[in-house]
Amino acid sequence: MGVLGGVLFGLAYVGAELLLVPGAILTIGAGYLFGIAGGMAVVWPSATVAAALAFLLARYVARDRVERYARRHRKFAATDAAIEQGGWKVVALLRFSPVVPFALSNYLYGLTKIGFVPYIAATALGMLPGTFLYVYLGGAGRSFEAGGKHSVWHWALLAAGLLATVAATVYVTRVAKKKLHRRKAA
């Protein structure tokens, strides 16, 4: 379906995120269907739009319901205090770290004191490594399905790229967790 397929997939992605459906499967699916570059072109803006809409819904429409949920979870109180102290930097670090599921966190950030623009900027940048990893996995699956049509060098480069992406994501997640723990302790 070309570009229309990407647009429809993006709209479905936004809807699924707003309904708290975990986006990892859809992100891998985008990599599989559209390749790495196409998958990133579909998922990154879709996830950013979903994050923005959930934030605004939590802040202005469903505040009471989301606040009730947030009061029952101690992690949210700690996250709110850290965001109040560190602002967009903490949001970006939390996007690197899977402390809170992405779809749920979008609503929770709407309850914090962070402004909309710093939140969206930190979210868009902070989710890039994880998004790339999942899209890459889908793209790798697509290449794998193509089977014998690729040389040994293609498979070696694909494996090396996958290992490098996983290693970078794990490293960034660990660094983010350490910084968050230090910020909470301060």
N, C-alpha and C positions, 0 to 999 in steps of 0.2 A: 504493500500500500504506500510505500515511499514516505514522504513527509507527513501525509495524513495519518499513516500508521504511528509515527512518532508522536504526533499531536494527540491522537486518541489514547495511546499508551500513557503519555504524560498526564492527561486528564484523569485517567483511571488511577494512576499513581497518587495524584493529589487526593482524590476521593478516598483511596485506601488508607493513606496516612492520616487523614482527618478522622477516619473510623478506627484508628489505632491498630491497623493491620501492620505487622512488622514488614518493613520495607526491604529487608535483605533479599527475600525471594524475588521480589519485583526488580530489584536492582541487578541481581544476577541474570534474571530473565531479559532485562534490557541489554545487557552485554551479549547475551546469546543471540537475541533477535537482531540487534543493530550494530554489533561489533563494539570495539572499545571506544572509538571516537564518537560514533553515533549514540551508543549507550550513555556516555557522559553528557552528550548534548541533550539527551532526553531527560535523564535522571537528575542532573544537578539543578537545572532551573525548576523542575517539578518539585523536588524536595525542598528547595528554597521557598517556592510559592506555598507549599503545604505548611512549612514552618511558620511563614508569615501569617497565613490565615488562622492556624491554630492559636498562635500568640494573640492575635486580635480578638478571636472568639473568646478566649479565656479572659482577656483583659476587659472586654466591653460587653459580651453577651452572656456567657455562661459562668460568670465569676463565682457565684454562690456554690454551684455544683462542683466546680474544680477546686475551690477553696476547701470544701468539706473533705474531698479526697486528700488534698495536700496536708491537712491537719492530722490525718491518721498516719502519716509517714514521716518519721524522724529525719530521714535522709533529705527530704525537701527543706526542712527548717535549716539544716546545716548548709545546704546548697544555696538557699536564699541569703544567709548571712555571708557566705563566701562571695556571692555575686554582688551584694551590696558593697563589700570591701573592694573587690577587684574588677567589677564591671565586665566589659566585653572580653577581657583577657580570660576570666574564669569561664565564660560561656564557650570561648574557643577551645580551652583546655578540656572542658566537659564533652565537647563534640569529638575530641580525639579519643576520649575514654568512654567505654560502654557502662558508665555508672548507672545511668537511667536510660531506658529505651528511647530512641529518637522520637517516635511519634508522641509518646506520653510527655517527654520533656518539653516539647513545643508548647503544650498547654500550660505546663508548670512555669515556664519562663514568663508567660503572660501575667503571672501573679507576682513576679518579683519587681523590684524597683528599676530594673534596667530599661533604658529607652528603646524604642522600636528600631531606630536606625543602627545603633551599636549592636543590638541583638542580631539583626539580619546580617550585618557585615561579618560578625564573628561566626554565626552559623554557617553562612555560605563558604567561608574560608576553612572553618574547622572541620566541616564534614567532607572536604575534598579527599583526604587520604583513604578514609573508610569507603567512600563511594567508589573511588578508583579501584580499590581492592575487589569489591564485589562485582563491579562491571568487568574487571579484568578476568575474574573467575568465570563469568558467563561467556566472555569472548574466548577464553581458553577452551571451555566446553564446546563451543562452536567449532573451533579449529580441530579439536580432538575428534568430533563427529565426522569431520571431513576425511578422516582416516589417512590412507596412503597417498593422498595428493600432495603431501608436504615432505620436504627433505629432512634428513636427520638434523641438519643445522637449524631448521625452523623449530623443531621440537626442543632442541637444546636451548635455543634462545627463549622460547616460550617458558620452559621450566625455569631458566635462570631469572627471567622477568618476574615470574610468579613468586619464586623464593625471595627475590629482592623486595617485592611489594609486601609480602607477608612480614619479612624481617623489619622493614621500615615501619609498618603499621604497629607491630608489637613494640618496637622501640619507642615510637612516639606515644603510644598508650601508656607505657611504663613511666616515661618522663612526665606525662600529664598527671598520672596518679600521684607521683611523688610530689609534684608542685601543689596539687590540690590538698594533699595531706598536710604539707607544710603550711599552706594558707589557712586551713581549718584550725591547725594547732596554734597559730599566731593570735 
